[in-house]
Amino acid sequence: MPCRKIFFCAIAAFCAIFPIYAAQAANPAPAEAPAQKKTTPAESTVIKQTAPPAALPPFHAGDALLITTFPDTATFFRGLHRIDDQGCVDLPAIGKLRVIDKTEKQLADTLVVAYVNYLRYPVVQVHPLIRVSLLGGFYRPGLYWVPPSYSLWDVVSMGGGTQREDGIKNLRWERSRALIKKDLVEDFQSGSSLQKMGLLSGDQLWATSKLKKDFWEVMTTNVLPWFTVTATLVSTSITAYQFYALVKAGRL
């Protein structure tokens, strides 16, 4: 009897434990996820921050720069200086100075140090200049040194405006004999800088040079000459035909 009781107790315990074991085997517990490293606010800020893109130097070979001083406006080194193909300017008392690898502030600080013995007030400003050609129907067409911060309105004003009232509508922007843009009314009205427009040194602005004609000018210069030539040809042809008819009829 004791053996039977022990046997039946073992079977009962097995029957009670087996379903639990089978359920655990069918649905195993998920593996623990690896612990994530906690970042402090300072670390997260450092990760998100990125270095700002470096500004491009404003001075380029073939262009020019303008040096101004204040309040001493009679300084001997002020004025326009051209940048040669090596990226240098030839300044009085200094000689060749490389500028294409400097910003406006860096170049101004360099000039203050170089001319410290000649400056009463160490206030020097440097402005880059680009080459812009105004061609065609401007009152003062020509080649101009222009700051890239100027707007299209400023450039057209330098050329004295367009000769035609609708000259702004007919402006053309060209580069290397290729048309860049021909509808510049929006750029003219917005006042955006040439740099923002994408205008580069050496670009050309064309205004139509043909003067706008009224109705009578068109009639007298374009229509009337053709009408006169046509009437003359018709009259000559009629006269020749009449002469031929008279000869054929034996009247002449």
C-alpha positions in Angstrom: 0.0 0.0 0.0 2.7 2.6 0.8 4.3 1.9 -2.6 1.0 2.4 -4.4 0.4 5.7 -2.6 3.9 6.9 -3.5 3.3 5.8 -7.1 -0.1 7.6 -7.4 1.3 10.7 -5.7 4.2 10.8 -8.2 1.8 10.5 -11.1 -0.4 13.2 -9.7 2.5 15.5 -9.3 3.7 14.8 -12.8 0.2 15.5 -14.2 0.2 18.8 -12.4 3.7 19.9 -13.4 3.7 18.7 -17.1 1.1 21.3 -18.5 3.0 24.2 -17.0 6.3 22.9 -18.4 4.7 22.3 -21.8 3.3 25.8 -21.9 6.7 27.4 -21.0 8.3 25.3 -23.7 5.8 26.4 -26.3 6.0 30.1 -25.4 9.6 30.8 -24.3 10.2 34.0 -22.4 11.6 36.8 -24.7 15.3 37.5 -24.5 16.3 40.6 -22.5 17.1 43.6 -24.7 20.6 44.9 -24.3 20.8 47.8 -21.9 20.9 51.1 -23.7 23.4 53.6 -22.7 21.8 56.7 -21.2 23.1 59.9 -22.6 23.1 63.1 -20.6 21.5 66.3 -22.1 25.0 67.7 -22.6 26.1 64.6 -24.6 22.9 64.7 -26.7 23.5 68.4 -27.5 27.0 67.7 -28.6 25.8 64.9 -30.9 23.2 67.1 -32.6 25.4 70.0 -33.2 27.2 70.2 -36.5 29.9 72.6 -37.6 28.5 75.4 -39.9 29.8 75.4 -43.5 32.8 77.6 -44.0 32.0 80.8 -45.9 33.6 81.2 -49.3 36.2 83.9 -49.7 34.7 87.0 -51.2 37.7 87.9 -53.3 38.6 86.2 -56.6 41.3 86.6 -59.2 40.3 89.0 -62.0 38.0 91.0 -59.8 38.7 94.0 -57.6 38.3 95.4 -54.1 37.5 98.8 -52.7 39.3 100.1 -49.6 37.6 102.8 -47.6 38.8 104.6 -44.4 36.8 106.6 -41.9 36.8 109.4 -40.8 40.1 110.1 -42.6 39.0 110.0 -46.3 42.3 111.2 -47.7 44.3 108.0 -46.9 46.7 107.3 -49.7 45.9 103.6 -50.0 42.2 103.9 -50.2 40.3 103.3 -53.5 39.8 100.6 -56.0 42.5 97.9 -56.4 42.5 95.1 -59.0 43.2 91.5 -58.1 45.7 89.9 -60.5 45.5 86.3 -61.8 47.6 85.2 -58.8 45.1 86.5 -56.3 47.2 89.5 -55.1 46.8 93.2 -55.0 49.6 95.7 -55.4 49.3 98.2 -52.5 51.4 101.3 -51.9 54.1 100.9 -49.2 53.3 97.2 -48.9 53.6 95.7 -52.4 52.0 92.4 -53.4 49.4 91.1 -50.9 47.5 87.9 -51.4 43.8 88.4 -50.7 41.8 85.6 -52.2 42.3 83.4 -49.1 41.0 86.1 -46.7 37.6 87.3 -45.6 36.7 91.0 -45.6 37.4 91.3 -41.8 40.7 89.5 -42.0 41.9 91.7 -44.9 40.8 94.8 -43.0 42.7 93.8 -39.9 45.7 93.0 -42.0 45.6 96.5 -43.5 45.2 98.1 -40.1 48.4 96.4 -38.9 50.3 97.1 -42.1 49.4 100.8 -42.2 49.3 101.5 -38.4 52.0 104.2 -38.8 50.0 106.0 -41.5 46.5 105.8 -40.0 45.2 108.5 -37.6 42.1 106.4 -37.0 42.4 102.6 -37.4 39.0 102.2 -39.2 39.4 100.3 -42.5 36.7 98.6 -44.5 37.2 96.4 -47.6 34.4 95.6 -50.1 34.7 93.0 -52.9 33.8 94.1 -56.5 32.7 92.1 -59.5 32.6 92.9 -63.2 29.2 93.5 -64.8 28.7 94.6 -68.4 25.7 96.8 -69.4 25.2 96.5 -73.1 22.6 97.7 -75.6 19.9 100.1 -74.8 21.2 101.8 -71.7 21.7 105.5 -71.5 25.2 104.8 -70.1 26.3 101.4 -71.4 29.7 100.1 -70.4 31.7 97.9 -68.1 31.2 98.5 -64.3 32.8 97.4 -61.1 29.8 96.5 -58.8 29.6 95.2 -55.2 27.8 91.8 -55.2 25.6 93.2 -52.5 24.0 95.6 -55.0 20.6 94.8 -56.4 19.6 94.7 -60.1 17.9 98.0 -59.5 21.2 99.5 -58.5 23.0 98.2 -61.5 20.4 99.5 -64.0 20.6 102.8 -62.2 24.4 102.9 -62.7 23.7 102.6 -66.4 21.3 105.5 -66.4 18.3 103.3 -66.9 16.9 101.8 -70.2 16.2 103.9 -73.2 12.8 102.3 -73.8 9.9 102.4 -71.3 9.6 98.7 -71.5 13.3 98.1 -71.3 13.1 96.3 -68.0 10.8 93.7 -69.5 13.2 93.1 -72.3 16.4 92.7 -70.2 18.5 89.6 -70.9 21.1 88.1 -68.7 23.9 86.3 -70.5 27.0 84.4 -69.6 29.6 83.0 -72.1 27.3 83.7 -75.0 24.5 81.6 -73.4 21.2 83.0 -72.2 20.8 82.6 -68.4 17.5 84.4 -67.9 15.3 86.8 -69.9 12.5 87.6 -67.5 14.1 89.8 -64.8 11.1 91.9 -63.7 10.7 89.9 -60.5 14.4 90.2 -59.6 14.3 94.0 -60.4 11.3 94.5 -58.2 12.4 92.3 -55.3 15.6 94.2 -54.7 17.5 90.9 -54.2 21.3 91.2 -54.3 23.3 90.1 -57.3 24.9 87.4 -55.1 21.5 86.0 -54.2 20.4 86.1 -57.9 23.5 84.0 -58.8 25.1 86.7 -61.0 28.8 86.0 -61.5 31.6 88.3 -62.3 31.8 88.8 -66.1 28.1 88.3 -66.8 26.3 90.7 -69.2 23.0 92.5 -69.0 21.5 93.3 -72.4 18.7 95.9 -73.0 17.1 96.2 -76.4 18.5 99.1 -78.3 15.7 99.5 -80.8 13.6 102.5 -80.0 9.9 101.9 -79.7 8.0 103.5 -82.6 4.4 104.8 -82.6 1.8 104.1 -85.3 2.8 106.9 -87.8 6.5 106.1 -87.5 5.8 102.4 -88.3 3.7 103.5 -91.3 6.2 106.0 -92.7 9.3 103.8 -92.1 8.1 100.3 -92.6 4.7 100.2 -94.5 4.8 103.2 -96.8 8.2 102.3 -98.6 6.9 98.8 -99.3 3.6 100.2 -100.5 5.4 102.7 -102.8 7.6 99.9 -104.3 4.6 97.6 -104.9 2.5 100.4 -106.5 5.4 101.3 -108.8 5.8 97.7 -109.9 2.1 97.3 -110.5 1.9 100.6 -112.5 5.0 99.6 -114.6 3.5 96.1 -115.3 0.2 97.7 -116.4 2.0 100.2 -118.7 4.2 97.4 -120.2 1.1 95.2 -120.9 -0.8 98.1 -122.6 2.2 98.8 -124.8 2.5 95.1 -125.7 -1.3 95.0 -126.5 -1.0 98.1 -128.8 2.0 96.6 -130.6 0.2 93.3 -131.1 -2.9 95.0 -132.5 -0.7 96.9 -135.0 -1.5 100.3 -133.7 2.1 101.1 -133.1 
